[in-house]
Amino acid sequence: MSDAAEPSLLTRREGALGLLTMNRPKALNALDQAMIDGFGAAIAAWRDDASLRAVLLDGAGGRAFCAGGDVRAIRTAALADDQATIERFFSTEYAVNQGIAEFGKPWISLIDGVCMGGGIGVAVHGSHRIVTEHALLAMPETAIALFPDVGTSYVLPRLPGKIGLWLALTGARLKGADAVHAGFATHYVPRDAVPALRAALSGGDADAVARFVAPPPPASFAAHREAIDRCFGAGDLPAILDALEAEGTEWAEEQRSILLRMSPTSLSVSHELLARGAEQSLRECLAMELALTRVVVNHHPDFVEGVRSVLVDKDGAPHWQPATIEEVDPVAIAGMFAA
């Protein structure tokens, strides 16, 4: 099936259940503007429809729920200084995130495959985030010099301990069971049970989910749980790096190496963003994120360079400006939030 053969978001009804399928399988269901507009239209049409009892959201193709926003297209717009396209994308995407949070009915996301960035955004604000053993969740924005957005500046600081900051800074990938233990997902359902779960949900009864839930396996990060809190709770970025070095374990050295590869500016922005987000409402967090996109995407060179390195040329050799955390000016970071 060609991604262009059908709408990028399939919308249909099965009785009391509204079904949404992200339908760009060749692009791992990355969110484009048409898909975001489709979400907005469905939310507007269904939120006050008394005949609709629940929404079920999934991704086409079998490989991904949604790999995130179409940041390559955003990079193209940034290179063309097309600020209107960038503004429309992020403002409408974040409105969808808010709309899901305020939907008022069960919003059931079935995550069976890759779910990153913008894919997290269309799931995490809903009532049910169901993962299978094949789910893989992450917020990898610091690798492309963006920051954890789509309302995760609200969600991540509210995960247990310092798990949210660890995920935000390193882009660590969580398997399905990990996501439940971290608080990103709400239910673990084995893939073999998914067809029966779909059938049970056809009447719009979200309570049917409980009949298919299985105990998740232990978290893969369980052995490092205390170290996550200890190291990522150490203070500012230099303090976190020092704490990881002092930890003296293979895991800690791996985390430190990851941080040293990320955009120093993005790490600094993300650290400050989560600190502020911990004290704000979701609506305030989304407004803060939108304001940041105008600076980070339109005016800082690292975003264009990060997307080039990771997704365009795929050379893994970004040239960050500045190149090190020590060179980042705290006044400049504060200015990004004041812009």
C-alpha positions in Angstrom: 0.0 0.0 0.0 1.3 3.4 -0.9 1.3 6.1 1.7 -0.2 8.4 -0.9 -3.0 6.0 -1.8 -5.2 6.9 1.2 -5.5 9.7 3.8 -2.7 9.8 6.3 -5.2 9.5 9.1 -8.0 7.0 8.6 -11.2 7.9 10.5 -14.2 5.5 10.9 -16.9 4.4 13.2 -17.8 1.0 14.5 -20.9 1.6 16.5 -20.0 3.4 19.7 -16.3 3.2 18.9 -14.4 5.8 16.9 -11.3 4.3 15.2 -8.3 6.3 14.1 -5.4 4.8 12.2 -2.2 6.7 11.4 -1.6 5.7 7.9 1.9 6.5 6.6 3.5 3.1 7.0 6.5 3.9 4.8 7.3 6.8 7.0 6.6 4.8 10.2 3.4 6.8 10.5 5.3 10.1 11.2 2.9 12.9 11.8 2.4 15.3 8.8 0.2 18.3 8.7 -2.7 16.4 7.1 -2.6 13.8 9.9 -2.6 16.5 12.5 -5.5 18.3 10.9 -7.3 14.9 10.8 -6.8 14.5 14.5 -8.2 18.0 15.1 -11.3 17.3 13.0 -12.0 14.0 14.7 -11.7 15.5 18.2 -14.0 18.3 17.2 -16.6 16.0 15.7 -16.5 13.3 18.4 -16.0 15.1 21.8 -19.7 16.1 22.1 -21.1 13.1 20.2 -23.2 11.3 22.8 -23.3 8.2 20.6 -19.5 7.8 20.7 -18.2 6.1 23.9 -14.5 5.7 23.2 -11.7 6.2 20.6 -9.2 3.5 19.6 -6.0 4.8 18.0 -3.4 2.7 16.2 -0.8 2.8 13.5 -0.8 1.1 10.1 1.9 -1.2 8.7 2.8 -3.4 11.6 6.1 -1.7 12.4 5.2 1.5 14.1 2.5 3.2 16.1 4.0 6.6 15.2 7.8 7.4 14.9 7.2 11.1 15.7 6.6 14.3 13.9 7.9 14.8 10.3 11.0 16.7 11.4 12.6 16.4 8.0 9.8 18.5 6.5 10.2 21.0 9.4 13.9 21.2 8.6 13.1 21.9 5.0 10.8 24.7 6.1 13.4 26.1 8.4 16.0 26.2 5.7 13.6 28.1 3.5 12.8 30.5 6.4 9.2 29.4 6.1 8.2 30.3 9.6 4.4 30.1 8.8 4.6 26.4 8.0 6.6 25.7 11.2 4.2 27.7 13.3 1.2 26.0 11.9 2.6 22.5 12.4 3.6 22.9 16.0 0.6 25.0 17.0 -1.9 22.6 15.6 0.0 19.6 16.9 0.0 20.9 20.4 -3.7 21.8 20.1 -4.3 18.2 19.4 -2.4 17.1 22.5 -4.5 19.5 24.6 -7.7 18.2 22.9 -6.8 14.6 23.7 -6.2 15.5 27.3 -9.6 17.3 27.5 -11.5 14.8 25.3 -13.6 13.5 28.2 -14.0 10.0 26.9 -11.7 7.0 26.9 -8.9 7.6 24.4 -7.3 4.2 23.9 -3.9 4.1 22.1 -2.7 0.6 21.0 1.1 0.9 20.8 2.5 -2.2 19.0 5.8 -1.0 17.5 7.8 2.2 17.4 6.3 5.2 19.3 8.5 8.3 19.6 8.2 12.0 20.0 4.9 13.1 18.4 3.6 9.6 18.7 4.0 9.9 22.5 2.0 13.1 22.2 -1.1 11.5 20.6 -1.1 8.7 23.2 0.2 9.9 26.6 -2.5 12.5 27.2 -5.3 9.8 26.7 -6.8 7.5 29.3 -5.4 4.2 28.0 -1.9 3.7 26.7 -1.7 0.0 25.9 1.7 -1.5 25.0 2.6 -4.9 23.7 6.0 -6.7 24.0 6.9 -5.2 20.6 6.3 -1.6 21.6 9.4 0.7 21.7 8.9 4.2 23.2 11.3 7.1 23.4 11.7 10.9 23.4 14.9 11.2 21.3 14.7 15.0 20.7 18.1 15.9 22.2 19.8 13.9 19.4 18.3 16.3 16.8 18.6 19.4 19.0 15.0 19.8 19.6 13.5 19.2 23.2 10.9 17.0 24.7 7.7 18.6 23.5 4.0 17.5 22.7 3.2 18.2 26.4 5.9 15.9 27.7 7.4 18.8 29.6 4.3 18.3 31.8 4.4 14.5 31.8 8.1 13.7 32.2 8.7 15.6 35.5 5.7 13.7 37.0 7.1 10.2 36.3 8.7 8.4 39.4 11.9 9.9 40.7 14.2 11.1 37.9 13.1 8.7 35.3 11.6 11.5 33.2 14.8 13.6 33.2 16.8 10.5 32.3 14.5 9.8 29.4 14.4 13.4 28.3 18.2 13.9 28.2 19.4 10.6 26.9 16.5 9.6 24.7 16.6 6.1 26.3 14.3 3.6 24.6 11.7 1.7 26.6 10.3 -1.6 25.7 6.6 -2.2 26.3 7.0 -3.5 29.8 9.5 -0.7 30.6 7.0 1.9 29.6 4.5 0.6 32.1 7.0 0.5 34.9 8.1 4.1 34.0 4.6 5.4 33.9 4.4 6.2 30.2 2.0 3.3 29.5 -1.0 2.2 31.5 -1.6 -1.4 30.3 0.5 -4.3 29.0 -1.3 -6.6 26.6 0.6 -9.4 24.7 0.4 -9.0 20.9 -1.4 -12.4 20.6 -4.3 -10.9 22.6 -4.7 -7.8 20.5 -7.3 -9.2 17.9 -9.6 -10.3 20.8 -9.1 -6.9 22.5 -10.1 -5.1 19.4 -13.2 -7.2 19.0 -14.1 -6.6 22.7 -13.7 -2.8 22.2 -16.0 -2.7 19.2 -18.9 -1.7 21.4 -17.0 1.2 22.8 -16.6 -0.4 26.3 -13.1 0.7 27.5 -13.6 -1.5 30.6 -13.0 -4.5 28.3 -9.3 -3.6 28.3 -8.9 -5.0 31.8 -9.8 -8.5 30.6 -6.7 -8.7 28.4 -4.1 -7.1 30.6 -1.1 -9.3 31.6 1.5 -8.6 34.2 4.5 -6.9 32.5 7.9 -8.5 32.8 10.4 -6.7 35.1 11.8 -3.4 33.8 15.1 -3.6 32.0 16.2 -0.5 33.9 15.3 -2.0 37.3 18.9 -2.6 38.3 19.8 1.0 37.6 16.7 2.5 39.2 18.5 4.0 42.2 21.4 5.2 40.0 19.0 7.1 37.8 17.6 9.0 40.7 21.1 9.6 42.2 22.8 10.7 39.0 20.1 12.6 37.3 19.0 14.2 40.5 22.5 15.6 41.1 21.7 19.1 39.8 22.7 20.9 36.7 24.2 19.2 33.6 27.9 19.3 34.7 26.8 17.9 38.1 24.9 15.1 36.3 28.0 14.2 34.2 30.2 14.3 37.3 27.8 12.0 39.2 27.7 9.5 36.3 31.5 9.5 36.2 31.7 8.9 39.9 29.2 6.1 39.7 31.9 4.0 38.1 29.6 1.5 36.3 29.4 0.4 32.7 25.8 1.7 32.6 26.7 5.1 34.0 29.6 5.5 31.5 27.2 4.6 28.7 24.7 7.3 29.9 27.6 9.8 30.1 28.8 9.0 26.6 25.3 9.4 25.3 24.9 12.9 26.9 28.3 14.0 25.4 27.0 13.2 21.9 23.8 15.2 22.2 23.4 18.9 21.4 24.7 20.8 24.4 22.1 23.6 23.8 19.3 21.0 23.5 20.4 19.3 26.8 20.4 22.7 28.5 17.0 23.7 27.2 15.5 20.3 28.0 16.9 20.4 31.6 15.4 23.8 32.2 12.1 22.9 30.4 11.4 20.0 32.7 12.3 22.0 35.8 9.7 24.6 34.7 7.2 22.1 33.5 7.1 20.4 37.0 5.4 23.6 38.3 3.0 24.3 35.4 -0.2 22.9 34.0 -0.4 21.0 30.7 -1.8 24.1 28.9 1.1 26.2 30.3 3.6 23.6 29.3 2.3 23.4 25.7 2.4 27.2 25.4 6.0 27.2 26.7 7.0 24.5 24.2 5.4 26.4 21.4 7.3 29.6 22.3 10.5 27.5 22.4 10.0 26.1 18.9 10.0 29.6 17.5 13.5 30.1 18.9 15.0 26.6 18.6 13.7 25.7 15.2 13.8 29.0 13.4 16.9 30.7 14.9 19.3 28.2 16.4 21.6 26.3 14.0 21.7 23.0 16.0 18.2 21.9 14.9 18.9 22.0 11.2 22.3 20.3 11.8 20.9 17.6 14.1 18.2 16.6 11.7 20.7 16.5 8.9 23.1 14.3 10.9 20.4 11.8 12.2 17.8 11.7 9.5 19.1 13.2 6.2 22.8 12.4 5.8 22.7 9.9 8.7 26.4 10.4 9.3 26.2 10.6 13.1 28.6 13.5 13.0 26.8 16.7 14.0 28.7 20.0 14.4 27.0 21.6 17.5 27.2 25.3 18.2 28.5 25.5 20.9 30.3 22.2 20.9 30.4 21.5 24.6 28.2 21.8 27.7 30.8 24.0 29.3 30.5 26.5 26.5 26.7 26.9 26.8 25.8 30.3 28.1 23.1 30.1 30.9 22.0 33.6 30.0 21.4 32.5 26.4 19.3 29.6 27.6 17.3 31.8 29.9 16.8 34.1 27.0 15.2 31.4 24.9 12.5 31.0 27.5 12.0 34.8 27.7 11.6 35.2 23.9 
